[in-house]
Amino acid sequence: MKGCITDAFRGLLCYRKSSVPEDATIPPTHTKIKIYSYKELSFATDNFNTVNLVGQGGFGCVYKGRLKDETLIAVKVLSIDSSQGLTEFFNEIEAVSSLSHDNLVRLYGCCVEKKHRILVYDYAENNSIAHTLFSKTSKPSIELSWEKRAQICMGIAQGLAFLHEEAIPRIVHRDIKPGNILLSRDFVPKISDFGLAKLLSPEMTHISTRIAGTLGYLAPEYARGAQLTRKADIYSFGILLLEIVNGRRNVDTKLPKKDRYLLEKTWFLVEHNQLTNWVNSIGIEIDTKTACNFIKIGLMCTQDTARLRPSMSKVVEMMKSEMEIDIQNLARPMIVSDFMDLCGGGTQYTTTVTNTDHLSTYSLLSTQSTLAKCQFEI
């Protein structure tokens, strides 16, 4: 049923979800970001024609557009109720638009005309990694060589390191996954979708918040205790790194259970000294040593204990190094496949965290007394 929604219905759904009170909104006069009129963006997208619908997620629908000066743009119609004040909205948008890095999608400006909340981004001509590597068609539209994959992995690491350690204020993305990594014409990776991002002031180490993310990329401690730190992004990056190197999703329910979960499969190969042979069988001409190092870095990033995961700047350093990565002291993560089977691998969800005195089959980790109930978004 889910896969049968027509493009027209999806477009209508995106439009309706974006409804907010009809009162006119006037942007603050001091704002530094470019303000687009709704008429201008409607013209650019051919009245938000579903033919131009290039993506959608929990926070909005994205349309390809072309301005009068021929500039290609990505127009994101936010699915919000606008409970957030206008000043707060502009403050957050200004914080994001002020960031400049080769591996971040550039935010051009926004539209806040009447009921509309729309963001305007640079357009990535090669879509997302999810589209490129995991196309639903029998064969992806673009074949990514090992050289391109390695460059993409490095670019994502550098972009995330910038968000965590250099951006002011510091930013935790909260939903690093293939669909949120866009590719430019030259296959430069661009981290996108800051709809889930929370801003960290320098004096803060974590933010307690409602859990939001994508199952399979969600760090175990984040799902368990709703404590948001940069280490949660690092876990997600580790999973993404394994996916890009291997060219497969981290959860593939069509495979036998022993091969279904990429993280568990990778640990099995490491423990049985089969990693090198497996890398050589991926199906593309590959730099075996570098690919094995990237996989080992992915395992370091996905340690159960958050403090044992390296910082993103350390990850970049290791990825640039030609030294072989040593993972002898790494501990294999707890098996989460039963939880993944229960919740439906790869499903986007939010969770409500409550305290309980007893263990539950819904617990993410059976040794914890915290209950994480899955609430699926259809």
ZIDACOR-V419759 format. One record per residue. N is the residue number from 0. RES is the residue in three letters. SS is DSSP state (~ for helix, > for strand, _ for the rest). Layout:
n | res | ss
N | RES | SS
N | RES | SS
This chain:
n | res | ss
0 | MET | _
1 | LYS | ~
2 | GLY | ~
3 | CYS | ~
4 | ILE | _
5 | THR | _
6 | ASP | ~
7 | ALA | ~
8 | PHE | ~
9 | ARG | ~
10 | GLY | ~
11 | LEU | ~
12 | LEU | ~
13 | CYS | ~
14 | TYR | ~
15 | ARG | ~
16 | LYS | ~
17 | SER | _
18 | SER | _
19 | VAL | _
20 | PRO | _
21 | GLU | _
22 | ASP | _
23 | ALA | _
24 | THR | _
25 | ILE | _
26 | PRO | _
27 | PRO | _
28 | THR | _
29 | HIS | _
30 | THR | _
31 | LYS | _
32 | ILE | _
33 | LYS | >
34 | ILE | >
35 | TYR | _
36 | SER | _
37 | TYR | ~
38 | LYS | ~
39 | GLU | ~
40 | LEU | ~
41 | SER | ~
42 | PHE | ~
43 | ALA | ~
44 | THR | _
45 | ASP | _
46 | ASN | _
47 | PHE | _
48 | ASN | _
49 | THR | ~
50 | VAL | ~
51 | ASN | ~
52 | LEU | >
53 | VAL | >
54 | GLY | >
55 | GLN | >
56 | GLY | >
57 | GLY | _
58 | PHE | _
59 | GLY | >
60 | CYS | >
61 | VAL | >
62 | TYR | >
63 | LYS | >
64 | GLY | >
65 | ARG | >
66 | LEU | _
67 | LYS | _
68 | ASP | _
69 | GLU | _
70 | THR | _
71 | LEU | >
72 | ILE | >
73 | ALA | >
74 | VAL | >
75 | LYS | >
76 | VAL | >
77 | LEU | >
78 | SER | _
79 | ILE | _
80 | ASP | _
81 | SER | _
82 | SER | _
83 | GLN | _
84 | GLY | _
85 | LEU | ~
86 | THR | ~
87 | GLU | ~
88 | PHE | ~
89 | PHE | ~
90 | ASN | ~
91 | GLU | ~
92 | ILE | ~
93 | GLU | ~
94 | ALA | ~
95 | VAL | ~
96 | SER | ~
97 | SER | _
98 | LEU | _
99 | SER | _
100 | HIS | _
101 | ASP | _
102 | ASN | _
103 | LEU | >
104 | VAL | _
105 | ARG | _
106 | LEU | >
107 | TYR | >
108 | GLY | >
109 | CYS | >
110 | CYS | >
111 | VAL | _
112 | GLU | _
113 | LYS | _
114 | LYS | _
115 | HIS | _
116 | ARG | _
117 | ILE | >
118 | LEU | >
119 | VAL | >
120 | TYR | >
121 | ASP | >
122 | TYR | _
123 | ALA | _
124 | GLU | _
125 | ASN | _
126 | ASN | _
127 | SER | >
128 | ILE | ~
129 | ALA | ~
130 | HIS | ~
131 | THR | ~
132 | LEU | ~
133 | PHE | _
134 | SER | _
135 | LYS | _
136 | THR | _
137 | SER | _
138 | LYS | _
139 | PRO | _
140 | SER | _
141 | ILE | _
142 | GLU | _
143 | LEU | _
144 | SER | _
145 | TRP | ~
146 | GLU | ~
147 | LYS | ~
148 | ARG | ~
149 | ALA | ~
150 | GLN | ~
151 | ILE | ~
152 | CYS | ~
153 | MET | ~
154 | GLY | ~
155 | ILE | ~
156 | ALA | ~
157 | GLN | ~
158 | GLY | ~
159 | LEU | ~
160 | ALA | ~
161 | PHE | ~
162 | LEU | ~
163 | HIS | ~
164 | GLU | ~
165 | GLU | _
166 | ALA | _
167 | ILE | _
168 | PRO | _
169 | ARG | >
170 | ILE | >
171 | VAL | >
172 | HIS | _
173 | ARG | _
174 | ASP | _
175 | ILE | _
176 | LYS | _
177 | PRO | ~
178 | GLY | ~
179 | ASN | ~
180 | ILE | >
181 | LEU | >
182 | LEU | >
183 | SER | _
184 | ARG | _
185 | ASP | _
186 | PHE | _
187 | VAL | _
188 | PRO | >
189 | LYS | >
190 | ILE | >
191 | SER | _
192 | ASP | _
193 | PHE | ~
194 | GLY | ~
195 | LEU | ~
196 | ALA | _
197 | LYS | >
198 | LEU | >
199 | LEU | >
200 | SER | _
201 | PRO | _
202 | GLU | _
203 | MET | _
204 | THR | _
205 | HIS | _
206 | ILE | >
207 | SER | >
208 | THR | _
209 | ARG | _
210 | ILE | >
211 | ALA | >
212 | GLY | >
213 | THR | >
214 | LEU | _
215 | GLY | _
216 | TYR | _
217 | LEU | _
218 | ALA | _
219 | PRO | ~
220 | GLU | ~
221 | TYR | ~
222 | ALA | ~
223 | ARG | ~
224 | GLY | ~
225 | ALA | _
226 | GLN | >
227 | LEU | >
228 | THR | _
229 | ARG | ~
230 | LYS | ~
231 | ALA | ~
232 | ASP | ~
233 | ILE | ~
234 | TYR | ~
235 | SER | ~
236 | PHE | ~
237 | GLY | ~
238 | ILE | ~
239 | LEU | ~
240 | LEU | ~
241 | LEU | ~
242 | GLU | ~
243 | ILE | ~
244 | VAL | ~
245 | ASN | ~
246 | GLY | _
247 | ARG | _
248 | ARG | _
249 | ASN | _
250 | VAL | >
251 | ASP | _
252 | THR | _
253 | LYS | _
254 | LEU | _
255 | PRO | _
256 | LYS | ~
257 | LYS | ~
258 | ASP | ~
259 | ARG | ~
260 | TYR | >
261 | LEU | ~
262 | LEU | ~
263 | GLU | ~
264 | LYS | ~
265 | THR | ~
266 | TRP | ~
267 | PHE | ~
268 | LEU | ~
269 | VAL | ~
270 | GLU | ~
271 | HIS | _
272 | ASN | _
273 | GLN | _
274 | LEU | ~
275 | THR | ~
276 | ASN | ~
277 | TRP | ~
278 | VAL | ~
279 | ASN | ~
280 | SER | _
281 | ILE | _
282 | GLY | _
283 | ILE | _
284 | GLU | _
285 | ILE | _
286 | ASP | _
287 | THR | ~
288 | LYS | ~
289 | THR | ~
290 | ALA | ~
291 | CYS | ~
292 | ASN | ~
293 | PHE | ~
294 | ILE | ~
295 | LYS | ~
296 | ILE | ~
297 | GLY | ~
298 | LEU | ~
299 | MET | ~
300 | CYS | ~
301 | THR | _
302 | GLN | _
303 | ASP | _
304 | THR | _
305 | ALA | ~
306 | ARG | ~
307 | LEU | ~
308 | ARG | _
309 | PRO | _
310 | SER | _
311 | MET | ~
312 | SER | ~
313 | LYS | ~
314 | VAL | ~
315 | VAL | ~
316 | GLU | ~
317 | MET | ~
318 | MET | ~
319 | LYS | ~
320 | SER | _
321 | GLU | _
322 | MET | _
323 | GLU | _
324 | ILE | _
325 | ASP | _
326 | ILE | _
327 | GLN | _
328 | ASN | _
329 | LEU | _
330 | ALA | _
331 | ARG | _
332 | PRO | _
333 | MET | _
334 | ILE | _
335 | VAL | _
336 | SER | ~
337 | ASP | ~
338 | PHE | ~
339 | MET | ~
340 | ASP | ~
341 | LEU | ~
342 | CYS | ~
343 | GLY | _
344 | GLY | _
345 | GLY | _
346 | THR | _
347 | GLN | >
348 | TYR | >
349 | THR | >
350 | THR | >
351 | THR | >
352 | VAL | >
353 | THR | >
354 | ASN | >
355 | THR | _
356 | ASP | _
357 | HIS | _
358 | LEU | _
359 | SER | _
360 | THR | _
361 | TYR | _
362 | SER | _
363 | LEU | _
364 | LEU | _
365 | SER | _
366 | THR | _
367 | GLN | _
368 | SER | _
369 | THR | >
370 | LEU | >
371 | ALA | >
372 | LYS | >
373 | CYS | >
374 | GLN | >
375 | PHE | >
376 | GLU | _
377 | ILE | _
